[in-house]
């Protein structure tokens, strides 16, 4: 490829460091699709004659079939997927293959291919997130009334319903899908035709190639088009946020599956045993999802550091844009599949959840609210009264609902027997009827909205 300018070939170490085919071979479908769009446009514009256009297009289809069947060969001398395709095309159809590269550079070629790949990756992630949401919604509907402890600082705070807890992760996934959708919208402009950095003197039709490839239109600046990797960073940042959400749920699964909690039993399909302790059921799938979040965040950081100081336009550093995106995508796809499977199949233990919800004086806030609502006590005063009641209950080894009325009236004489109506965990969750609250009816309303949204593909 470099014979016209260089008298000698590259050193072996240069061949190895320069070649990207070991990883960019994943772009072969996108490269062939973009090449077919490009040559069709060249023919329509009268830049390449019809016979050569036909031969090139048919040759590209043959290569696609070969790669589909036998995968892409790796020849370091050919450097990348673009030269592999072009070289094979020359073997198939002869010198006419050289006309394919008219009015384009590998710079706009790779920028186009990579955008197409990331766009496909976003579509795949969106489908995975939709399946994850559906699993969450199904289990939330099943457990709209199941009481569990709600935590702050991992300390028992107020009773909630399991359905409400699961729907919190549905909302996180909804935001994840929104972030990926935004990234897809921004990336959906075609760099093809920007050539090396300055555009081309040929009378090409960039709108035509953009439309053929499903882009909303061509990019507006050729310098930016060939050097921009914002779309890859957008993908990685959205993937990082998504992986953090999955990691939070994975952490809860690990905690919930531990014997001190006992909230869930994880299925055999997502657990492993111990080589020495026969009784063990280890939540390895959840732990690996938790670990993958760190690796995905590392991929994002790697590309940020690669791009932080690159002058316009293209630089070879940019070749390192693809490995972190590929790695993050693979890890995220695995994580989503694993979490969806665990949510669908894990066994919840409602009686254990209820027992812990009833401990830790989790209805203390309900008592404070009752004092404010029923006897018009300022909340800060009510907070002090309830603190005294909690201390008394702790001293007696009782729950708040188990304190005698005389004990409560010794703290504040205004308390009457109706207070016991709010001191059970069921009364507590049922009272949280504000929009987005944990009351079972509110959970069912959110589930219904979520199911409708998923049916519409939202």
N, C-alpha and C positions, 0 to 999 in steps of 0.2 A: 504493500500500500504506500510505503514511503519512498519507493525506489527513485522517483524523479528528483528528490531533494537530498537524500542521504546516500552516501557511497557504501556505507556498511550497515549491517543489521544491528539490532539492539543486543546488548549484553544479556546473558541468561537471566541475571537478577532483574534487569529492566523489563524483560518479557514477563517475568512473574509478577512484579509489582504493578505493572501497567495493565495487565489483563483483568477484565472484569467478568469474563464469561462464566466463571464458576458460580456467580450469583445473579448476574443480569440475564442469564438464560431464562429466568422466570418471566421475562417480558416478551417472549417470542410471539404469543398470540397478539399482543398489542402492537408489536413491531410489524407483523405481517398485515394486520388490519390497517394501520396507518400507511404502510407502503402501498397497499391496494388503493386506498383513497387518494394518495398522492399521484400515483400513475394514472388513475382515471381522470383526475383533474388535468394533468399534463396533456392527456389525449384530447380532452374537451377543449382545451385552450389552443390546440394545434402546435404544442411545443414538442410532443413526441408523436410519431405517426401511429395510425391505428393498428398496424400489424405488430409493431413493437409493444404497444400497450397490451394487446391481446396475449402475446407471448409472455410478457412479464407477469401479467395477472394470473395466467394459467400456471406459470412456474411457481409463483408464490403459493398458490393453492396446493400444488404438489408438495412443497416444502412443509406447509402446515400439516398435511396428512402424514408426512414422514416424522415430523417432530411429535405429533400426537401418538403415533405408534411406537416410536423408538427413542423418544426424548432427544434433546439437543446434544450433539457431540461437543466436546470441549477441545479446542485447538488454541493454545495460548498465543500463537502467531497471529491469529485472527482477532485477538483482543476481546471483542464484545459480541453481543447478539446481533448487532447491526451488520457487522462484517461477516459473521457466520451466514446470515441470510443472503447477503449480497454475493458471497463467494459460492454458495450452493446454487444460487440462481444462475450464475455464470456457467457453472458446470452443466446445468440443465438446458440453458437456451443460448449460451455463447455471448458474444460481445454486446448484444442488445441489452443485456442485464445492466451494463454500465449507464444506460440512459435513466435508470430509476433514480439515481442520485442527483439528477438535474434539479436545480433550484431549491436544494435543501442541503443541510449540513447535519453531521451527527449531533451537533448541539441542539438544534430544534427537533431532531428526530428523537433523541432520548428524552427531552423535556415532554414531548407529546406522548411517547410510550409510557413514561412514568406516571403522567397524569391519568392516562387511561387505566393503568394498573391500580392506582390509588382509588380512582372512582369505583372500579369493580370491588376493591377491598371494602370501601365504605358501604356499598350495597350488601356485601356479605355480612358485615358487622351489624348492619341494621336488621337483617333477617334474624341473626342470632340474638340480638337484644329483644326483638319482638317475641321470640320463643321464650326467652327468659322472663319477660313481662307476663306472658300468658301463664307460665308456671306459677309465678307469684300470685297472680290474680285468682287462679284456681284454688290454691291453698288458702288464700285470704278469705275467699267466700266460704270455704269449708270451716274456717275457724274464726268467723266474725264474732262469735260469742265467747270464745275461749279466753279466759282471763290469765294474764301472766304479769310478772312484775315489770314495770318500766324503770329504767335506770338513768341516773345521771352520776358521773364519776364512778360508774360501775357499782354504785350503791343503790339499794332499793329506794325508789322515789315515789311513784304513784302507780296504781294498777292501770294497765292498758289491756287491750285485746291483742291476741296473736295476729288476727287479721289486720289490725291497724299497723302493727309492727312490720308485717310483710309488705303492706302497701307503701310503707316509707321507701322500701327498695324499688318498688315500681316507679315511684316518683323520681328517684335517682336515675333509673334507666331511661325514663322519659326525657330527662334533661340530657342524658348521654346521646340519645337519638337525635335530639335537637342540635347538639354540637356537631355531630357527624353530618347532619343535613346541611348545616351552615357551611361547613368545610367543603362539602360537595358543590354547593352553589358557587362558592368563590373559585374553586379549581376549574370549573367547567368552561374554560376558555382555551382555545386551541393555539399552541405556539407554532404549529406546523406552517412553514413558509417564512419564518423569521430568519432562516438560514443560520449562518455562523453567529452573527450579532447585529448585522446592519440591514437585514432584509435582502431582497434579490432584485436584479434587473429584469428578470423574466416576467412576462405578463401573466402571473399566476392568479388563481381565484381562491383566496383564503377562506372566503365565506362558504364555498362549495365543500372544501375538505373539512371544515369545521362541522357543517351540517351532516356530512356523511358519517362522521365519527361521533355524532350525538352531542357535540359541544354547542353552547348557546351562541357562540360567535368566536372570531379570532381575537387574540390578544392585541392590545393597542400599541405596544412598544416592543420592538424586537430585542433591544438590550435586556429589558426586564424579562422578556419571555424565555430567553435561553438560560438566564442565570437564576431565575426565581425558583425557590424551593419552599415557599410559604405553604404550599398545598401539602407537602410532606410533613412540615412542622405542625400544621393544623391537625393533620391526621394523628400524629404522635401525641400531641397535647390532648386531643379528645380521647385517644386510646389510654393515655395515662390516667385521666380523670375517671374513665370507665373502669379501669383496673383497680383504682383505689376504692371505688364503690363495691366491686366484687370482693376485694380484700377485706373490707369491713364486714360483709356478710360471712365470708369464710372464717374470719376471726370469731364471730359469734357462734358459728357452727362448732368450731373447736371447743369453745367454752361450754356451749350448751350440751355437747356430747360428753363432757367430763363428768365423772361420778359425783362430784360435789353439786353440780347443777342437775344433770339428768333430765334436761328438757327434751332431748331428742335421742333417737337411735338412728345412726347412719346405716344405710343399706350396705350389704356385703360388696356390691358392685363398686362402691366408692370408698372402701376401707381396705386396710391391710392388717396383717397380723404381725406378731413378733417372732423372731427366730429363736428366742429363748423363753418367752413368757406366753404360754398357751392361752391365757385369759384375755390377752390384749385385742382390742379393736381400735386401730389407729386411724384418725381422720386425715389420712395422707392426701386425698384429693383436695380437701379444703386447705390444707397447709401448703400444698403446691400452688394453688391459686393465689394464696397470700404471698408466697414467694415470687410468683410471676409478676406481681405488681411492681416489685423493686426492679426487676429486669426491664420491664416496659418503660418505667420512668428513666432507667439508665439509657435506653435507646433514644428517648426524647432528648436527654441531656447531651448525648453524643452528637446528634445532628445539630443541636443548638450551637455547640462548640465548633463544629465544622464550618458552620455558616457565618459565624459572628464577625469575621473580618475580611470577607472575600470582596475584592474590588470587582467592578463590572468589567467584562461580562462573565463568560464561562471560565472556570478554572478546574484543573484536574481533581482538586480536593472534592469537588462535587460528585465525583464518581463514588465517594463513600456515603452518598445519601441513601442508597438502596438497602444495604445490609441491615441497618437499624429498623427501617420501616418493615422489611420482610420479617425480621425476627419478632418485632412487636406484634405484627398482624397474626403470625402463627401462634404466639403465646396467648393473645387475646381470644382468638378463636377457640383454642383449647379450654381456656378459663371459662368462657361463656358456656360451652357445651357441658363442662363438668358441673358448673353451678346450676345450670338448668336441670340436669339430671338429678342432682342432689335435692333441689327444691321439690321436684316432682315426686321423689321416692322416699325421702326421709320420714321417719316415724316420729310424730310429736307425742309428748307425754303430758296431757292436759292436767292430770291430777298433781303432778310434781310442780308444774307451773303455778297452779292455784295455791298450793301449799306455800311456796315462796312468796307469792303475791300477798298472802295473808300475814306474812311475817314482816318484821322491820317497820311496823307502824305506818304502812304505806297510805292509810286513809287520813293521815294527820292534816293534810291540806283540805280534805273534805270537812273535817271538824272546824277548821278555821273559816272556811267558806260559810258553813252553817251559822257560826257566831256572827259573821258579818251580815248574812242575809236575814236571819230570824230574829236577832236581838240588837241589830244595828250597832255592832261593835266595830270600831275602826280596825282595818286589817292588821296594822302593826300591834295593836293591843291583842287582837285575836291570836296573832302569831305567838305572843308571849304566853297567853293562856294555854295554848296547845302545847307549847314547849314544856310547860309544867306538867301537863297531862301525860306527855310522852315519858318524861322522867319518872313519874309515878308508876306508869305501866311497866317500864324497865325494872324499877325497884321491886315490883311485885311479880315480875316474870309473866306478865299478861299482855294480850293485845289491847288496843284501845277499845274495841268493841266488848271486851271482857271486863272492863272496869265497871264497878258498881256505880249506880247513879249517885249514891252518896259520896263516893270518891270524887266524881266529877264536880258535884255541887260544892264540895269542900274547896275546890279550886276557884269556881265561880258559881255563885248561887243562882244565877240566871239560867243555867243549863237545865233543860227538862228532858223527859223521857223520849221526846221525839227525835232527840239527837241520834238515837241508835238506828234510825232509818237511813242515815248517811254513812255509817261506819263499816258497812260490809263492802267487800271488793266489788260485788255485783252492782250495788247501788252507786259506787264510785264511778265505774266505767259507764253505767247507764246515764249518769248525770252530765257527761262530757259531750253535750249535744251541739256545741258550736261547730261551725263549718270546719271540716278537717279534723274534728275531734275523734276520740277513741270509742265513743258510744257505738254499740253494734249497728244501730240504724244508720249512723253516719258511715260506718265501714261498708255496709251493703250499698249505700248510695255511691260511694267512691268506686266500689267494685263494678257496679252497673255502668258507670261512666267509663271506666277503664275498658270493660269488655266492648262497649260500643266503639270506643276509639280504636281498639285493636282490630275490630271487624272492618273498620274503614281504612286500615293500614296506617294509622297514626301512632 
